[in-house]
């Protein structure tokens, strides 16, 4: 799960990185609205958004995203705990609202719950026909048999299975396979796709030439 953290507190920012990265989250931390705007085109899975920032209001950015049909999931993290403020955050398009100070385990659980809802799954383990995926532990089973997947193969599986039948472009996969570094080149993606097809069955990953790839659910 690739996160954008918009938080100006120089103590809380590093604390969030230290807590989230060992849990399998990749994170980009910025302290200003201007820095977040520069990252508009990066494919984040979710955003942690503070409201009081040095160069403006977090809700301004949230409203801009929603007006532009950017539906990235957002959890507001703020010291503003009044009812009117919570309602304003949710009404502006936030998916969740967490008042500081909060327990880091609660934040992590809320992030995984958000991830689960976005994938339209009822539990932490995703079920797609005879495939079961455990995003938290980076494990997957096919027909009850554990799959031996590399880190990139698992991330690739997760991206394709996130929305079965949806087209995922090769460029997007390249970014998501290495979210904090240079995008993975197309030839390398093809190698990982070939290995993944060999392990899960070639018919499960459909290539739409010139467009991208689709995950096909098997019963």
C-alpha positions as CSV (number, residue, x, y, z in Angstrom):
1,X,0.0,0.0,0.0
2,X,1.5,3.3,-1.2
3,X,0.8,6.3,1.1
4,X,1.1,10.0,0.8
5,X,1.5,11.6,4.3
6,X,0.8,15.4,4.4
7,X,1.8,16.4,7.9
8,X,3.9,19.4,9.0
9,X,4.7,18.2,12.5
10,X,8.4,17.3,12.5
11,X,7.9,14.7,15.3
12,X,4.8,13.0,14.0
13,X,5.9,12.7,10.4
14,X,9.0,10.5,11.2
15,X,7.0,8.6,13.8
16,X,4.4,7.7,11.1
17,X,7.1,6.6,8.7
18,X,8.7,4.4,11.5
19,X,5.4,2.8,12.4
20,X,4.0,2.3,8.9
21,X,7.0,1.1,6.8
22,X,7.6,-2.1,8.9
23,X,3.9,-2.9,8.3
24,X,4.5,-3.1,4.5
25,X,3.4,0.4,3.6
26,X,5.6,2.5,1.3
27,X,5.3,6.2,2.3
28,X,6.1,9.7,0.9
29,X,6.0,12.4,3.6
30,X,5.6,16.1,2.7
31,X,5.0,19.0,5.0
32,X,3.3,21.6,2.7
33,X,0.3,21.8,0.4
34,X,2.6,22.9,-2.4
35,X,4.7,19.7,-2.1
36,X,1.5,17.6,-2.2
37,X,0.3,19.4,-5.3
38,X,3.5,18.5,-7.1
39,X,2.7,14.9,-6.5
40,X,-0.8,15.0,-8.0
41,X,0.1,12.5,-10.7
42,X,1.7,9.8,-8.5
43,X,-0.5,6.8,-8.0
44,X,-1.1,6.6,-4.2
45,X,-3.4,4.1,-2.6
46,X,-4.3,6.5,0.2
47,X,-3.5,9.8,1.8
48,X,-3.1,10.9,5.4
49,X,-4.0,14.5,5.5
50,X,-3.4,17.1,8.2
51,X,-5.7,20.1,8.1
52,X,-3.5,22.9,9.4
53,X,-0.5,23.3,7.1
54,X,2.1,26.1,6.8
55,X,0.8,27.2,3.4
56,X,-2.9,26.6,3.7
57,X,-5.8,24.3,4.7
58,X,-5.8,20.6,4.0
59,X,-9.5,20.7,3.2
60,X,-8.7,23.0,0.3
61,X,-6.6,20.3,-1.3
62,X,-9.2,17.6,-0.5
63,X,-12.0,19.7,-2.2
64,X,-9.8,20.3,-5.2
65,X,-9.1,16.6,-5.6
66,X,-12.8,15.7,-5.3
67,X,-13.8,18.4,-7.8
68,X,-11.3,16.9,-10.2
69,X,-12.8,13.4,-9.7
70,X,-9.7,12.3,-7.9
71,X,-11.1,9.6,-5.7
72,X,-7.9,8.6,-3.8
73,X,-9.0,7.5,-0.3
74,X,-8.2,10.1,2.4
75,X,-8.0,9.8,6.1
76,X,-7.9,13.2,7.8
77,X,-5.5,13.3,10.8
78,X,-5.9,16.5,12.9
79,X,-6.2,18.0,16.3
80,X,-9.6,19.5,15.4
81,X,-12.1,17.2,17.1
82,X,-15.2,19.3,17.2
83,X,-18.4,17.9,15.7
84,X,-18.7,20.7,13.1
85,X,-15.0,20.2,12.1
86,X,-15.5,16.4,11.7
87,X,-18.6,16.9,9.6
88,X,-16.8,19.5,7.4
89,X,-14.0,17.0,6.8
90,X,-16.3,14.1,5.9
91,X,-18.6,16.3,3.8
92,X,-15.6,17.6,1.9
93,X,-14.8,14.1,0.8
94,X,-12.7,12.5,3.5
95,X,-13.2,8.7,3.9
96,X,-12.2,8.7,7.6
97,X,-11.4,11.3,10.3
98,X,-8.9,10.6,13.1
99,X,-8.4,13.1,15.9
100,X,-4.9,13.6,17.4
101,X,-3.5,12.3,19.6
102,X,-4.3,8.8,18.2
103,X,-2.8,5.3,18.7
104,X,-0.7,4.2,15.8
105,X,-2.2,0.7,15.9
106,X,-5.6,2.2,15.4
107,X,-4.4,4.2,12.4
108,X,-2.9,1.1,10.9
109,X,-6.1,-0.8,11.3
110,X,-8.1,2.0,9.7
111,X,-5.7,2.0,6.8
112,X,-6.1,-1.7,6.2
113,X,-9.9,-1.3,6.6
114,X,-9.9,1.4,3.9
115,X,-7.7,-0.7,1.7
116,X,-10.2,-3.7,2.1
117,X,-13.2,-1.5,1.3
118,X,-11.5,-0.1,-1.8
119,X,-10.9,-3.7,-3.0
120,X,-14.6,-4.5,-2.2
121,X,-13.5,-7.3,0.2
122,X,-15.3,-8.2,3.4
123,X,-12.2,-9.3,5.4
124,X,-8.4,-8.7,5.5
125,X,-7.9,-11.7,3.3
126,X,-9.1,-11.1,-0.3
127,X,-11.1,-13.9,-2.0
128,X,-11.3,-14.0,-5.7
129,X,-12.7,-17.3,-6.8
130,X,-10.2,-20.0,-5.8
131,X,-7.5,-17.4,-5.1
132,X,-7.0,-16.0,-1.6
133,X,-4.6,-13.1,-0.9
134,X,-3.4,-11.8,2.5
135,X,-2.1,-8.3,1.8
136,X,-0.8,-7.7,5.4
137,X,1.4,-10.8,5.4
138,X,2.2,-10.8,1.7
139,X,0.9,-14.4,1.2
140,X,-1.4,-15.9,-1.4
141,X,-3.0,-19.3,-1.9
142,X,-4.5,-20.9,-5.0
143,X,-6.9,-23.7,-4.5
144,X,-5.7,-23.9,-0.9
145,X,-2.0,-24.3,-2.0
146,X,0.5,-21.6,-1.0
147,X,2.0,-19.7,-3.8
148,X,5.8,-19.0,-3.8
149,X,5.9,-15.4,-5.0
150,X,8.7,-12.9,-5.1
151,X,8.1,-9.4,-3.6
152,X,7.4,-7.9,-7.1
153,X,5.3,-10.9,-8.2
154,X,3.1,-10.4,-5.1
155,X,2.8,-6.7,-5.6
156,X,1.9,-7.3,-9.3
157,X,-0.7,-9.9,-8.2
158,X,-2.2,-7.4,-5.7
159,X,-2.4,-4.6,-8.3
160,X,-4.2,-6.8,-10.8
161,X,-6.5,-8.4,-8.3
162,X,-7.4,-5.1,-6.6
163,X,-10.3,-4.6,-9.2
164,X,-10.9,-7.8,-11.2
165,X,-11.7,-7.2,-14.8
166,X,-10.4,-3.6,-14.7
167,X,-7.7,-2.7,-17.2
168,X,-4.4,-1.8,-15.6
169,X,-1.9,-0.1,-17.8
170,X,1.8,-1.2,-18.0
171,X,2.9,2.3,-17.1
172,X,0.9,2.2,-13.9
173,X,2.2,-1.2,-13.0
174,X,5.7,0.1,-13.5
175,X,5.1,2.8,-11.0
176,X,3.4,0.6,-8.4
177,X,6.0,-2.1,-8.5
178,X,8.7,0.4,-7.3
179,X,6.7,3.2,-5.8
180,X,9.7,4.9,-4.1
181,X,12.2,4.5,-7.0
182,X,12.4,4.7,-10.8
183,X,9.5,3.0,-12.5
184,X,10.1,-0.6,-13.5
185,X,10.8,-0.8,-17.3
186,X,8.3,-2.6,-19.6
187,X,10.6,-5.5,-20.3
188,X,11.1,-6.3,-16.6
189,X,7.3,-6.1,-16.1
190,X,6.9,-8.7,-18.9
191,X,9.3,-11.0,-17.1
192,X,7.4,-10.7,-13.8
193,X,4.1,-11.2,-15.6
194,X,5.4,-14.3,-17.3
195,X,6.6,-15.7,-13.9
196,X,3.3,-14.9,-12.3
197,X,1.3,-16.5,-15.1
198,X,3.3,-19.6,-14.7
199,X,2.4,-19.8,-11.0
200,X,-1.3,-18.9,-11.2
201,X,-2.2,-20.0,-14.7
202,X,-1.8,-18.1,-17.9
203,X,-5.6,-17.7,-18.4
204,X,-6.0,-15.6,-15.2
205,X,-4.1,-12.6,-16.6
206,X,-5.5,-11.3,-19.9
207,X,-3.4,-9.0,-22.1
208,X,-5.3,-6.3,-23.9
209,X,-2.8,-5.3,-26.5
210,X,-1.9,-1.6,-26.5
211,X,-4.0,-1.0,-23.4
212,X,-2.9,-3.1,-20.4
213,X,-3.8,-6.2,-18.4
214,X,-6.9,-7.7,-16.7
215,X,-7.3,-10.2,-13.9
216,X,-9.8,-12.9,-14.7
217,X,-11.5,-14.6,-11.8
218,X,-11.7,-18.4,-11.9
219,X,-14.1,-20.3,-9.7
